[in-house]
């Protein structure tokens, strides 16, 4: 217990799928906010949040894009919730080769939610656009291991992601080139 | 670059199997905005008036609205236009959901479909990949079932599908085109079936560009947030369980019987329980915070969605209760039939049987109970079997074919189209004009900005007027303040009120906004989100065009007049502009005809209801006047000779 001495700010978008009406206003607002120049175009395909829906199954799940994954899951899981079947893809935010979701339509690059981080701080646009409060925004501190926090500074986390994606050698090569 | 518009139409010829992506003219957007507006121009220009609706030359046009795909909330209603075999006139229908915006994201403002495919096909649209594909495997399939099958086989839930069911395939006149629990009725499904087009699946991942984005977004964002909180917009029937209004005031059966004391607290409690015991959720349309559709799971039936009066029509036609509507609506949705007109056709048939004009032999194997009879009739109609084949043409045509006095039972149609079953006492002058002259065919598509009835006290009226942002002109506040009795209002004022009601619908149906946040909703007071005072700015910022209140009003007049011209060319005249004879118990033919004349004059139409050359030219529709004169519909004015002289 003694090691948990630091706090970390967690930003969370909570999703109440029973409240979602499937209107996709969140997609519209996200794509507008991330358009360059801001708001200049609307295109849900560029949105970092998508409502995965199936009317006949009464399934409406807004999912927020997370990290890219280069390969799809081995095997699938199916959840049955109150008689309705959901695949685990219904809840997964990873851009992955198994589906055409969260890839920039022009470049094909993966899209990742940035929680609309900006100065001054705003409530993420998708949450603002949700008239039913199916999406709500929460910020809170969690206690973490101080040492862990120290070790995993912002640069390290970023580097670790790059290493995971491109491998150590490629990153070192890249750093060398940049030093020249 | 085009803003709000994509700048392209999709031209499909099903006879030749050709597909073309054609740039459209920005001048048309300036003049007619989009939606029904531009569709009317296309129908006027490209479909000769003598065209049989069942001919390959008839066009079926799916139009996105000008604001579809922009951040403007509740801009999602797709307009479908064609020539109707039932009325012989221009069909106009709308459906909500996601189709229009998706079409924009695919890069098209509209789909114009000509010809007839030799076999059943569906249209596949994924951005620039457009294909006419075989639909043999979809034959006979339900509307939303077709959507599910297509999304599954295309491995993409993001496709938006509009489809016909068995009714459309069999060219039933009441057939609808369904998409996502939304439905386009009023004579369009039949033409989609005639063209052998089972469905359109569209998916788009392109941008819709906004002219003045940084200025527009905060405005639409604020409207969206206000709409979410407001109870002054959306379909209140989705949440208000007191539906005494329709049940006590509308007519039951074949639009005959009023049951003024039908509603009770006990019934309301029972029906509320029935609804919430079976309702999965309420859903909304694209980028709209309202949730107008109730989605119901009924045991043994396919899940269905309904909104508004659609939940009442079947049980009121059958003298049953809500459980019956819930039982039949899933089947009706999958067969793809209009829930307003179809139950009336069924009630009409059963009344003919009751009165001996039809006999039991005409209904072989039909059960004895009302519930069973309605299900039996539904099957016969959508398959066009036996009596169902006759009924599938709607009440008016069926009455003529049956004969033997059946025509008298066709008592609730105008221009051969089934009207809402409303039978009242004293004439309401504004409603007389709207039902008589409306070309959107259903009163719900015409009424809506000015209240239906006066408020009883001056204080209430003052309170209403104080919050009334939507008035296009302050004079309407005065009219309302001075209005005490329904039928006691100056005829000039009635004309102006009807004009305003119409204006909002014509604008909505061109820009694609929903009546529940605009044209239909203002009559019930409060602050309706879209109106003549804020739409010019929104359209301007989205499209980059300079739109003012005056120019937008002129857009309405131009579209309205062009729709009239399309229909006038197809034979619409004053004699057809009659509400059902028993719509009101007390009638005054002389007064009504004088009012109609005044209205025609107000609109700039002649005594036959035909727009004059002056009117047409004022609205930049001189070419329409030329056409009407060439066909001898308008008498050539002396100015024509003079102009020709100068030119020659």
Boltz contact constraints between the chains, C-beta under 6 A:
constraints:
  - contact:
      token1: [A, 21]
      token2: [B, 283]
      max_distance: 6.0
  - contact:
      token1: [A, 21]
      token2: [B, 284]
      max_distance: 6.0
  - contact:
      token1: [A, 21]
      token2: [B, 291]
      max_distance: 6.0
  - contact:
      token1: [A, 22]
      token2: [B, 283]
      max_distance: 6.0
  - contact:
      token1: [A, 23]
      token2: [B, 284]
      max_distance: 6.0
  - contact:
      token1: [A, 23]
      token2: [B, 288]
      max_distance: 6.0
  - contact:
      token1: [A, 24]
      token2: [B, 286]
      max_distance: 6.0
  - contact:
      token1: [A, 25]
      token2: [B, 287]
      max_distance: 6.0
  - contact:
      token1: [A, 28]
      token2: [B, 287]
      max_distance: 6.0
  - contact:
      token1: [A, 32]
      token2: [B, 71]
      max_distance: 6.0
  - contact:
      token1: [A, 32]
      token2: [B, 217]
      max_distance: 6.0
  - contact:
      token1: [A, 39]
      token2: [B, 213]
      max_distance: 6.0
  - contact:
      token1: [A, 39]
      token2: [B, 214]
      max_distance: 6.0
  - contact:
      token1: [A, 39]
      token2: [B, 217]
      max_distance: 6.0
  - contact:
      token1: [A, 40]
      token2: [B, 210]
      max_distance: 6.0
  - contact:
      token1: [A, 40]
      token2: [B, 213]
      max_distance: 6.0
  - contact:
      token1: [A, 41]
      token2: [B, 207]
      max_distance: 6.0
  - contact:
      token1: [A, 41]
      token2: [B, 209]
      max_distance: 6.0
  - contact:
      token1: [A, 42]
      token2: [B, 69]
      max_distance: 6.0
  - contact:
      token1: [A, 42]
      token2: [B, 71]
      max_distance: 6.0
  - contact:
      token1: [A, 42]
      token2: [B, 208]
      max_distance: 6.0
  - contact:
      token1: [A, 43]
      token2: [B, 207]
      max_distance: 6.0
  - contact:
      token1: [A, 45]
      token2: [B, 205]
      max_distance: 6.0
  - contact:
      token1: [A, 55]
      token2: [B, 180]
      max_distance: 6.0
  - contact:
      token1: [A, 56]
      token2: [B, 148]
      max_distance: 6.0
  - contact:
      token1: [A, 56]
      token2: [B, 303]
      max_distance: 6.0
  - contact:
      token1: [A, 58]
      token2: [B, 280]
      max_distance: 6.0
  - contact:
      token1: [A, 105]
      token2: [B, 205]
      max_distance: 6.0
  - contact:
      token1: [A, 131]
      token2: [B, 228]
      max_distance: 6.0
  - contact:
      token1: [A, 131]
      token2: [B, 289]
      max_distance: 6.0
